[in-house]
Amino acid sequence: MRAFGRYLDVLDALREKCPWDRKQTNESLRPNTIEETYELCDALMRDDKEDVCKELGDVLLHVCFYAKIADEQGSFDIADVCNRSVDKLIFRHPHVYHPSQIGAEHPKPLPYGTTEEDTSDKDGEQLKKATNVEQVLDNWERLKQKEKGGNKTVLSGVPASLPSLIKAYRIQDKARHVGFDWEHPEDVWKKVREELDELETELSKGDKENSTKELGDFLFSVINAARLYHLNPDNALESTNQKFISRFNYVERKAHEQGRDLSEMTLGEMDALWEEAKRELKN
């Protein structure tokens, strides 16, 4: 608490005394927030603990900065942000907090060993007994639609600005929580092959517009397959991106050591260096 108080005190001082901090608005900060979030994600992918700690601080700064601006405008402050988040967490975890505790200043968990098998949401709809992760997530999605100001439809909680790959995964995952999903994971492969066949058919016709549509359908089905097998497609693709960069940099470096430019090499020569990179880098 002392550390967080010190953090807010410094932000207050900068907002008052620093010309750059004083002129910032929600609009001017937004691009930097996006950049800082991606930098945090990059540190997480590299599992660089020091960088993760640093980037978390940068993201936290932006959270507090937006709350500071809102406080100046009389809208809300960082305490409101914290309290609303806590209220939401309590409401979405009825298996931990009794529904009557929602909004309490000091909510209390149920006594140790007690379960709420018959817990209902505020409209009386029965929730699943949350004894595993999947049941918790199913209840979470259902409760989000019951909150004041919450999601009004199953897919309304998917941000429009999400990157397309992540958005596809979230769309499919949300649909899953209401039962719209393949009964068995292996059933998805027929759909993947079907979409690939349709893509190849349109490509053979030279129809770019329809090929683009079928490419989208194929990618969507592959992401669906990844989800069904509990694989994160965004993490998988980023891992492959980093692997390609590492190997390609190796090829480029070896070419320069030979006094050659990549554009002057044959594909066979580059392939030989690529295979060497695979052996040497072991990734």
N, C-alpha and C positions, 0 to 999 in steps of 0.2 A: 504493500500500500504506500509506503514511503517513496519507493522508486517511482510508482505511477504518479504520485503527487508531485514529485520533483520534475517528472516529464511534462506534466501539464503546466507547471510554473514556468519552465523554460519556454514552452510554446507561447504562453501569455506574454512573456517578455519580448520574444522575437516578433510577435504580431504587433506589439506596440512600438518597438524601437528599430526594427530592421526594415529598410525600405522595400526589399524584395518580398519578405513575408507579409508586410502590411498591404501590398497591392494584390495579393493572390485572391482568386475567386474560385467558385466551384468549377467554372468553365476552364480557367487557366490551369487548375490542378489536375483535371481529368486525364489529359494525355500522360502526365507524369505518373499518375496512379496506375494506369495500364502498364507502363514501362516497368514500374517497381514490382508489380504483380508478376510479370513475366520473369524478371530477374530472380524473384523468390522461387518461382517454379524451376528455373534453370539450376539454382543452387540445390533444390530438393532432388532433382534428377541426378546431380553429381554427388549427392549425399555428402556435401561439404558442410560439416557442422558449423564451422566458423562463419562461412558465408550465409548459411541459413539463419543464424542468429542475427547477423547484420541486416539481412534483407527483411526479416520479420520486423525489425525496428523501423525500417524505412516504410513498410506498409502500415505499421501502427501509427507512424507520424501522420500519414494521410488520413487515416480514420479519425484521429483526434483533431486534425486540421479542419475537416469538414464539419465536425461537431462544434468546433470553435466558431466557425463562420455562422452556423445555424444559431448558436447562442447569441452572437452579436445581433442577429436579425430577430431574436425573440421567438424562434421556432422550437428549439430543443437544445439540450446540452449533452455532454458525454455521459452524465448520470442517467439521462433518459435513454440513451442508446443501450447502456448496460442493463438497466431495469427492464426494458422492453425485450431485450434478448433473453434475459433470465426467465421472464414470464413465458416467453415462447417455448423455451427449452422445457420448462416444467409442464406446460400444457401438452407438449408432444411426447412426454414420458410418463404417462399415467401408470405404467408398470413400476415406476420408481417413486413418483409423487402422487399422493391422493388428489383427485380432481378438486376437492374442497380447498386445497392449499394454493390453487392458482391465484396469483395476485397478492398472496400474503407477503408481508414484509420480510419474514424469515421462514420460508417454506420448510416443512419438515418431511423427510422421507418416511415411507412406511416402516413400521418396526421390522427389525431384522427377521427374515424368515417368513414374513407375511407376503402373500400374493393377492393381486386384485383380479381374480379370474372373471368376475362379472362386471368389470369396469365398463361403463358406457360413456360415450362422448356426450356433449351437452344437449344434443338432439335426441338422445336415447338410443342411438345406433350402437349395436354391440361391436366392440373392438375385439380383435383376436388376443388370446392369452399370449403375452410376449415372453416366450421362453427361449427364443433364438433370434439371430440377427434379422432373418427374413421377416419374421412376424413384427419385429420392432419397426422395420422399414415400411411394411404394409400399413401399420397403424399411423406412422408418421405422415404418409401421403394422404391418408383419409382425414386426419386431424387438421392438416394444412388447409383443407377446403372448408373446415368448420370455423376457423379463426375469423375474428372481426378483421376485415380488410385483407383476408387471406385469398388464396387462389380460388377462383370461381369455377374453373374447369380443370380437368386432369392435367392438361398440357400448358395451362396458362402460367405455370411457375417456371417454365423454361425461358431464360432470357433471350430475347431476339438477337442480341449482340454476341452471343457465344460463338466461338469458332465452329464451323460446320461439323467437323468430326465429333467434337465433344457434344454439340447440340443433338446430333443423331443418336448418340449413346443415351443421353438424358431423356430424349423423347421415348425411346424404346423402353428404358427402365421405368419411366413413369407409367406407361401403358401396361407394363408387366404387373404393377402393383394392384391393378383392378382386374387382373386375370386375362388380359389380352396378350397372349404369348404362346409360343410353341409348347406343346405338352411335353415333348422330350427334346433335349438339345440336338440330338442327331438328326431330327426332322428338318433342321434348318438347311442342311447341305443340299437337299433337292432344290430349294429356293435359290441358293447361291449358284448352283449349276444352271438353273433355268435363266437367271438374270445374266450370267456370263454368255450363254448361248444367244440371248436376245441382243446383247451388246455386239457380239461378233457378227451377227446377221446385219445389223445396221451399219457397222463399220465396212462390211463387204460391199454395201450399196453406196458407200461414200456419202451417206446422209449425216451431215455434221450435227444438225439440230436434234434428230432422233438419237444419234449416237451419244450425244451429251446427256440426254434424258436417261438412256439405258445405262450409261456409266454411273450416273447418280444412283440408280436403282441397284446396280451391282455393288457399289461401295456401301450403300445402306445395308445390304444383305450381309456383307462381310463383317461390318461393325456389329450387326445383330448376332452373327455367329460368335464373335469374340465375347460379347456380353453373356451369351448363354453358357460359355465355357469359363466364365469368370476371369476373363483377360481384359485388361484395360487397353483399348486400341490406340489411344493417344500416347500413353507411355510406351507402347510397343513401337509405334511409328517413330517417336522421338529417339528411342534407343537405336533404331535402324538409321535414322538421320545421322546421329553421332558416329555410328560405326562407319557409314559411308564417308563422312568427312575425314575421319581418321585414316582410312585406307587411301582415299584419294590424295590427301596431303602427303602420304608416304610415297605414292606414285610420282607426284609432282616433285618432291624433294629428291628422289632417286634420279629422276630425269635431269634435274639441274646439276646434280653431282656428276652426271655424264656429259655435262655441257650442252644439253639438248633442251629444246622447248617442246612441250606436250603436243603442240599443233604440228610439229614436224615428225612425230612418231606415228607408226602404223598402229592400228587397233590391236594387232597381235602382240606388238612390243609392249603396249600399255597393259594388255591382259596378263602378260608374263609378270610385270611388276605388281599387278593387282594380286595375283596368286601368291607372290612373294610377301606382299603386305599381309595377306590372310594368315600365312604361316608365322610371320614375325610378330604380328600384333596380337594374334590369338583372340580376336573378337569378331 
